[in-house]
Amino acid sequence: MPVFKPKTTARRLVSTTLVTCLMAMGGVSTLAGAATTTNVNVVGYSVVGPAYKALEAAFEATPAGQNVTFTNTFGSSDTETNNVAKGLAADVVNLSYASNMATLVTAGKVPSTWASQESTVAGVKQSTKAALSQTVYPTPGIVTDSVVVFIVRKGNPLNIQDWPDLIKSGAQVVTPNPATSGSAKWNLLAGYAAQLAKGDTTTQAYSYLKSLISHTVAQPSSGSTAMAAFLGGTGNVLLDYEDDAIAAQNAGDAISIVTPPTTLLIENPIALTTTGVNNPAATAFYQYVFSTAGQTVLANLGYRSVLKSVWTATSSKFAAFKKASDIYTVAQLNNQGWTGIDPTFFSSSITYGTKNRTYPTQGVVTYLEQFAGTA
Amino acid sequence: MPALLDSTNSREVPTTPKQLLRGSGRSPKYVRSGARSLAVTYLSVIVLIPFAALLTNAFSGGLGQFWNDVTSLESLDALRLTLLCSLAAAVVNTVMGLATAWVLVRDRFKGQGVLNTLIDLPFALPTVVAGVTFYALYGPLSPLHITITGTWIGITVAIMFVTLPFTVRSVQPVLETLTFTAESAAATLGASPVRVFRTVTLPVLLPSLLTGTGLAFARALGEYGSVVFISNNLPYRTEVASSYIYSLTSSNENGAAAAVAVALLILALGTLVSFSALGRFLSRGAK
């Protein structure tokens, strides 16, 4: 009787579903009986994403990494920071710059002692941290070092070598949007720092930054999308992390890397969050990232290792600088570091001081963006 | 037969379309109240509560702060660009959407079914994918040697892609119900095809056409995924409103983000209301 067919089909469907569910439940309980899997939520800035794929795969091959799974979220640093502050699950956070950690400390998501976790949790002694040519001093809580470099079209047709070349006529710069991207902030500060390094005054360095922003043709939301725009043909110079440039070159993209003679040291912080501290798998992973094995994985991907032993073994693969002072640090730019830099350069509201009326005391970059937009 | 006329006792089967439509009104009371509370709860959770939260956020700093947020230089530049591009896209799509719907309803050709399905593709495709595709096609490395990225034209083209289904799909059903009789009568009486279209066809289509335009425009105002890449995202220059809002939330300026979002909403709402009013007015004039 065809009339009853749908009913039987439905009934069969229900019973099949039930059986499947029971089987699945049985399967889960069997698994649980054998070994507990622990999940680690990793949240990071966009560019570091591929490095975590490699780190996690390497970690899962170690005894400590057995039965550990990962949930990854990567995006522009400020965005991910706010997502975590608003409740995105995170055990390990690896962000672009120290202000992001400060935001998470304020939000109660990261312990205020996050910078010392590297010694208390991972057992990294200050004396073992690399402090040679790339790092002027070993900053606690920093997991990878890098420098700001130029990426140009293969063969460097415009012969771009140093910061002044970026403001020559015809230079079209791509750098992410400083309102969303940590990478963008590093890039702009590097251009500014390079002027100070050669003895320019603050006003002269601001004036350089003004030209640099006027030569900018695209400001995608993150470092990764900036790379995509550059590879898609936009502009002729991309400001980027050295590690991202190396990754792009290794991926076979038609680019050349130009390391300017003076640049800025990029220091990317890592932390175990308040949930991560109580997650043994997250803690073990954090330790792994600081281990010789973990740092070697990162070094092979183009990051300048923060461990002295790994840096010594891999330094020949990186561009060398003439002297240590050619690599400016954030601490040299402002004795409060990012706490002082963020409002001065990147505040969205512009405030002028009483003395110098040419450039504001707060929101310099915002002012320069406005200038470029109305010019 | 008074008993038969008494609707409370009668169990007559509804036959005319009107009766069938009104049929729902005759459902048992518990069904009606159940459906109503379900709809209200759903709307509250999905639309009203988030909307209230947005408004609260936007005005959390007072009316003056709201005004400052909306009229900041970067906001005004972004809103101006967004309005211009959305308007251009809506106008083009109204004309092209009508033409497309016309072809789909009035013409018969091979592959028509496929074309009809393709219209909905912009709804199905993630807008970011559309953006990346347009970047490859019309970016600096364009195989067609057309570079429109980083310009308002590029932004408009991306928006046109995303909003095309709105105009086509709102006109198409009306066009399907429109019979040839009136049009052929007008033609028989000596009216030129243009005149037939202008005086007979268009007045009937106008309300749905305007609804489509309004929807397309409102949707265009908030478009992010397909546009953000193509625009090159230069603040004060090629940054669209949605991208500005995104950058505000990234900088944890949620009040300002909500304020600009509310400004967009007001623009969209105003457009929808005035377009539907205009449509009703014009169609009344036609009758």
Interface residues (C-beta under 8 A of the other chain):
Chain A: S76 D78 T79 N82 A85 T103 N177 A179 T180 T216 V217 A218 Q219 P220 S221 T225 A228 A229 G232 G233 T234 S348 E369 Q370 A372 G373 T374
Chain B: L73 E74 D77 V132 Y135 A136 G139 P140 L141 T149 G150 V228 F229 N232 N233 L234 P235 Y236 R237 S243 Y246 S247 L248 T249 S250 S251 N252 E253 A256
